Structure formats: C-alpha cells, structure tokens
Amino acid sequence: MKSVVAPPETSTACLRIECTNGTTVRLTQYPVDLTMSNSEVYQAVAGYDFSGVQETASFSPSAVDLQGIMDASGITRDAVMSGIFDGAKCYLFRVNFLAPVEDYEPITASVLGKTTFEDNRFTIEEMSLIDALNQSAGGSILVTCPKTFGGTEYAGCKQTFSLATGTISSVASQFIVRDSSRGEPADWYGLGKIWFTSGANVGLKPREIQDYAANGTITVFEPFYYPVVAGDAYSMAPGCRKRLEDCRDKWANVANFGGFPDVPTSSSYAQVGNKR
C-alpha cells in the first residue's frame, strides 16, 4: 500500500528525467508551472503526454511511453538523437497541485529506452526499474577485462586518472580532429571519451575515441553531431582496451585485471586426443 495518496480531485502527474550527463528535465500535466516545496519548478509545456502505465500484481515490469513534440517540452531533436537521454532515469509521480511536494505519490520509476520519430513527434519507451529482476546475473570467462575502466565498485578497476582539457587546433573530418599541443603517447586515450565544453556540440553525448596518435590526432567511432571548428574547447578521458598488456604496462594495475588470457579456447579444449 502507498503511504500517501494525492487527493483525486486536486491531483496531477509530474515527471522528472535525470540524464546520465547531469541534465534534468521536469514536466507536469498541470496547465501552469508547478513550484514544489523544495523550489524545483516543473514546466507545464504543451505538446507531450503520457500514454499511460501498465502494471500487474506480478513482478513483470510496467511499460510507459512518453510522447511529445520536439522542442515543446524542453526535449530537443538534437538532444534525443545525440543520445543524452539513453538510459536516463525517470520518476513519475502525482502531487496535490494546491500544495505540490516532489515525489509525493510515486507511480513508477523507469529507464528510457528506444526512441522513435514520426514527423516532428517523438515516442520514448520506458521500462520499469523492476525489470532488473529479469536480467541475467553472473559473470563470463573472457580474455579481456570485463570491468568498467576507473570503476570504484567492489572488486572494480580502481584505476584513477585525470581528465584532459584543451582546444581543437585543426579538423580533418567529422571523425578526425587534432590538438597539436597534446603530448601524451600514442593510444593513451584509445577507447576513452571526448566531449566539448564550447562550440556547437556543447552538452551533447561524449564520443568514444577509436584511436589517438602521439601528435594529438583524435579519431572517434561516431561522427560529431555538429561540425567541429578550430578553437572549440573539449575535455577528454583516457581509456583502456581491456587487454592484459594495457593493464600491466600502461596503467600498472594488473592486480585488478579481471580477464583470463590463459584460459584455452573452445577450439582447444574440444579437440579429441590422439591415441599413441
């Protein structure tokens, strides 16, 4: 049973979306903006709606759809297509609009998933957090390390590193940029991340680095959303290719290496022995 329930005659739905990059979007179905008791403002923007919530008495996850018109609810096409809403956590709740309190009557917590576009409208599928109970648990025996680089969780990577900052000196394409002032060795930022703090790509999803050359040339797997120009400022995090040699020689962190490079492959252990 819920501990509190918003009065049916004065209740309205509110949604808070917390993106992985720190961006938070607050929406309400009420006709005007609602200021919560903690001073957070939930925007009453026309052009979006909840399709409804499907829930059962079992442990099956509830399904929610968030539908809206681009730019009408503070969710722009650029933001959605760049991926900053992928995996964002959502909290849907009801409040008494006469005395609104954030998270007053929780309805469901969910994670944003697949996004579809039609004309200038978007639909984002949400999956209840209880769906975590349906996920497979356990680890796999892999040659490469399965840990998240820099993770501080129990038995995690534990590797510390510093973020780099700089400005782009030249641009070869939407995939290749260069900062001629960089001096780190080749591949130092391989499989790391780069994101921009000025220019047209500010606030958009970081790009994973495919290759980093000693002369400061940075190649990414996916093109930058907007054209990068010389002078754009960026931040960059180093990466790890999850190999034993990277953990040992690059980071001196082999004590926390989680791979199994000496385990024989199936082609080896499945062979039938020869009789002599």
C-alpha positions as CSV (number, residue, x, y, z in Angstrom):
1,M,0.0,0.0,0.0
2,K,1.1,3.5,-0.7
3,S,2.0,5.6,2.4
4,V,0.4,8.8,0.8
5,V,-2.1,9.4,-2.0
6,A,-2.7,12.7,-3.7
7,P,-6.4,13.8,-3.4
8,P,-8.1,12.6,-6.7
9,E,-9.9,16.0,-7.1
10,T,-6.7,18.0,-6.9
11,S,-4.0,15.7,-8.2
12,T,-1.8,15.9,-11.3
13,A,1.0,13.9,-12.8
14,C,4.7,15.1,-12.8
15,L,7.7,13.5,-14.5
16,R,11.4,14.0,-13.7
17,I,14.0,12.8,-16.2
18,E,17.6,12.6,-14.9
19,C,20.1,12.1,-17.7
20,T,23.4,10.4,-17.4
21,N,25.2,13.7,-18.2
22,G,23.6,15.5,-15.3
23,T,20.8,17.2,-17.3
24,T,17.4,17.1,-15.5
25,V,14.1,17.8,-17.2
26,R,11.0,18.4,-15.1
27,L,7.5,18.2,-16.6
28,T,3.9,18.4,-15.4
29,Q,0.5,17.8,-16.9
30,Y,-0.9,20.8,-14.9
31,P,-1.9,23.8,-17.0
32,V,0.7,26.1,-15.4
33,D,4.1,25.6,-14.0
34,L,4.2,24.0,-10.6
35,T,6.8,25.0,-7.9
36,M,7.4,22.2,-5.5
37,S,8.0,22.7,-1.8
38,N,11.8,22.3,-2.5
39,S,11.6,25.2,-5.0
40,E,12.1,23.0,-8.1
41,V,9.9,24.1,-11.0
42,Y,8.0,21.6,-13.1
43,Q,7.2,23.0,-16.5
44,A,3.7,22.9,-17.9
45,V,4.5,22.7,-21.6
46,A,2.0,21.7,-24.2
47,G,2.9,19.1,-26.7
48,Y,3.6,16.0,-24.7
49,D,1.7,13.3,-22.9
50,F,2.0,10.0,-21.1
51,S,0.4,7.1,-22.9
52,G,-0.4,5.5,-19.6
53,V,1.1,3.0,-17.2
54,Q,0.5,-0.8,-17.4
55,E,1.1,-2.6,-14.1
56,T,0.3,-6.0,-12.8
57,A,0.4,-7.7,-9.4
58,S,3.3,-9.9,-10.5
59,F,7.0,-8.9,-10.9
60,S,6.6,-8.3,-14.6
61,P,7.8,-4.7,-15.4
62,S,5.4,-2.0,-16.2
63,A,5.6,-0.2,-19.6
64,V,5.3,3.5,-20.1
65,D,5.6,5.6,-23.2
66,L,6.5,9.3,-23.2
67,Q,5.2,11.1,-26.3
68,G,5.8,14.6,-27.4
69,I,6.5,17.3,-29.9
70,M,10.1,18.3,-30.5
71,D,11.2,21.5,-28.6
72,A,7.8,21.8,-27.0
73,S,8.8,20.1,-23.7
74,G,12.4,21.1,-23.5
75,I,13.4,17.9,-25.2
76,T,15.0,18.8,-28.5
77,R,15.7,16.6,-31.5
78,D,19.4,17.3,-31.2
79,A,19.4,16.1,-27.6
80,V,17.5,12.9,-28.3
81,M,19.4,12.0,-31.4
82,S,22.8,12.7,-29.8
83,G,21.9,10.0,-27.1
84,I,22.0,12.0,-23.9
85,F,18.6,10.6,-23.0
86,D,19.7,6.9,-23.5
87,G,19.5,5.2,-20.1
88,A,18.1,8.2,-18.3
89,K,16.2,7.5,-15.1
90,C,12.6,8.7,-14.9
91,Y,10.4,9.2,-11.9
92,L,6.6,9.6,-12.4
93,F,4.5,10.7,-9.5
94,R,1.4,12.5,-8.5
95,V,1.1,15.6,-6.4
96,N,-1.6,17.8,-4.9
97,F,-1.4,20.9,-7.1
98,L,-2.7,23.0,-4.2
99,A,0.4,22.1,-2.2
100,P,2.9,20.3,-4.5
101,V,5.6,18.2,-3.0
102,E,8.2,16.4,-5.2
103,D,7.8,12.6,-5.3
104,Y,4.6,12.9,-3.2
105,E,2.8,9.8,-4.6
106,P,5.3,7.7,-6.6
107,I,3.7,5.9,-9.5
108,T,6.7,4.3,-11.2
109,A,10.5,4.6,-11.7
110,S,11.8,3.7,-15.1
111,V,14.7,3.9,-17.6
112,L,14.4,5.5,-21.0
113,G,15.0,3.1,-23.9
114,K,14.2,3.1,-27.6
115,T,13.2,6.3,-29.3
116,T,11.2,6.5,-32.5
117,F,10.4,9.6,-34.6
118,E,7.5,10.4,-36.8
119,D,7.3,13.8,-38.5
120,N,8.2,16.2,-35.7
121,R,7.0,13.9,-32.8
122,F,8.9,11.5,-30.7
123,T,8.0,8.5,-28.6
124,I,10.4,7.2,-26.0
125,E,9.8,3.7,-24.5
126,E,10.3,3.4,-20.7
127,M,10.9,0.3,-18.8
128,S,10.2,0.0,-15.1
129,L,13.3,-0.5,-12.8
130,I,11.8,-3.8,-11.6
131,D,12.9,-5.2,-15.0
132,A,16.3,-5.5,-13.4
133,L,14.9,-8.7,-11.8
134,N,14.5,-10.2,-15.3
135,Q,18.2,-9.6,-16.2
136,S,20.7,-12.5,-16.2
137,A,23.2,-12.3,-13.4
138,G,26.7,-13.7,-13.1
139,G,30.0,-13.2,-14.9
140,S,31.6,-14.7,-18.0
141,I,35.1,-16.0,-18.5
142,L,36.7,-13.6,-21.0
143,V,40.2,-13.0,-22.3
144,T,39.6,-9.2,-21.9
145,C,38.8,-7.5,-18.7
146,P,35.0,-7.0,-18.2
147,K,35.4,-4.3,-15.6
148,T,34.4,-0.7,-16.2
149,F,37.6,1.4,-16.5
150,G,38.0,3.5,-13.4
151,G,35.1,1.8,-11.6
152,T,35.2,2.1,-7.9
153,E,32.7,-0.6,-7.1
154,Y,33.5,-3.7,-5.1
155,A,36.3,-5.7,-6.9
156,G,36.2,-3.0,-9.6
157,C,39.0,-1.5,-11.7
158,K,40.0,1.1,-9.0
159,Q,42.3,2.9,-11.5
160,T,42.4,6.7,-11.0
161,F,43.0,9.1,-13.9
162,S,42.9,12.8,-14.7
163,L,40.7,14.5,-17.3
164,A,42.5,16.4,-20.0
165,T,41.3,19.7,-21.4
166,G,42.3,21.6,-24.5
167,T,41.2,23.3,-27.7
168,I,41.0,21.8,-31.2
169,S,43.7,23.2,-33.5
170,S,42.6,21.6,-36.8
171,V,39.7,19.5,-38.2
172,A,40.2,16.8,-40.9
173,S,36.6,15.5,-40.9
174,Q,33.6,14.8,-38.7
175,F,35.5,11.8,-37.3
176,I,39.1,13.2,-37.0
177,V,40.2,16.3,-35.1
178,R,43.6,17.4,-33.7
179,D,45.0,19.3,-30.8
180,S,48.7,19.9,-31.7
181,S,49.5,20.9,-28.1
182,R,48.9,17.4,-26.7
183,G,52.0,15.4,-25.7
184,E,50.7,12.0,-24.4
185,P,52.0,8.8,-26.0
186,A,50.1,7.1,-28.8
187,D,46.8,5.3,-27.8
188,W,46.8,7.0,-24.3
189,Y,43.2,8.0,-25.0
190,G,42.2,4.9,-27.0
191,L,38.6,3.8,-26.1
192,G,38.4,6.9,-23.9
193,K,35.8,9.7,-24.3
194,I,35.8,13.2,-25.7
195,W,33.1,15.9,-25.2
196,F,33.0,19.6,-25.9
197,T,32.7,22.5,-23.5
198,S,32.4,25.2,-26.1
199,G,31.1,25.3,-29.7
200,A,28.1,23.7,-31.3
201,N,28.5,20.3,-29.6
202,V,28.2,21.5,-26.0
203,G,26.0,19.3,-23.8
204,L,25.8,16.5,-26.4
205,K,26.7,12.9,-25.8
206,P,30.5,12.2,-25.5
207,R,32.1,10.3,-28.4
208,E,34.2,7.2,-27.9
209,I,37.7,7.5,-29.2
210,Q,38.8,4.9,-31.7
211,D,42.4,6.0,-32.0
212,Y,44.7,8.6,-30.5
213,A,48.0,9.5,-32.2
214,A,51.1,10.9,-30.5
215,N,50.7,14.1,-32.5
216,G,47.4,14.9,-30.9
217,T,45.1,13.4,-33.6
218,I,41.9,12.1,-32.2
219,T,39.7,9.7,-34.3
220,V,36.2,8.8,-33.0
221,F,33.9,5.9,-33.9
222,E,30.8,8.0,-34.5
223,P,30.9,11.5,-36.2
224,F,30.4,14.5,-34.0
225,Y,26.8,15.7,-34.2
226,Y,27.7,19.2,-35.4
227,P,30.8,20.3,-37.3
228,V,33.8,20.9,-35.0
229,V,35.8,24.0,-35.7
230,A,39.3,25.1,-34.6
231,G,39.1,26.7,-31.2
232,D,36.4,24.5,-29.8
233,A,37.3,23.6,-26.2
234,Y,37.0,20.0,-25.1
235,S,37.5,17.6,-22.2
236,M,38.9,14.1,-22.7
237,A,39.1,11.0,-20.5
238,P,41.7,8.3,-21.1
239,G,40.6,4.7,-21.9
240,C,41.6,1.1,-21.6
241,R,41.4,-1.6,-24.3
242,K,40.8,-4.2,-21.6
243,R,43.9,-6.2,-22.5
244,L,46.4,-7.6,-20.0
245,E,49.2,-5.6,-21.6
246,D,47.2,-2.4,-21.2
247,C,46.5,-3.1,-17.5
248,R,50.1,-4.1,-16.8
249,D,52.2,-1.8,-19.0
250,K,50.0,1.3,-19.4
251,W,48.3,1.5,-16.0
252,A,50.4,-0.7,-13.7
253,N,47.1,-2.1,-12.4
254,V,47.4,-5.8,-13.1
255,A,46.4,-6.7,-9.6
256,N,42.8,-5.6,-10.5
257,F,42.8,-7.2,-14.0
258,G,39.6,-9.2,-14.5
259,G,40.3,-11.1,-17.7
260,F,41.5,-14.7,-18.1
261,P,44.1,-14.6,-21.0
262,D,45.4,-18.1,-20.3
263,V,42.1,-20.0,-20.4
264,P,42.1,-22.2,-23.5
265,T,39.5,-21.5,-26.2
266,S,36.8,-23.9,-27.2
267,S,38.7,-24.9,-30.3
268,S,41.5,-26.2,-28.0
269,Y,39.6,-27.9,-25.2
270,A,37.1,-29.5,-27.5
271,Q,39.7,-31.4,-29.5
272,V,39.7,-35.2,-29.3
273,G,43.1,-36.5,-28.0
274,N,45.2,-38.7,-30.3
275,K,45.9,-42.3,-29.2
276,R,49.5,-43.4,-29.2
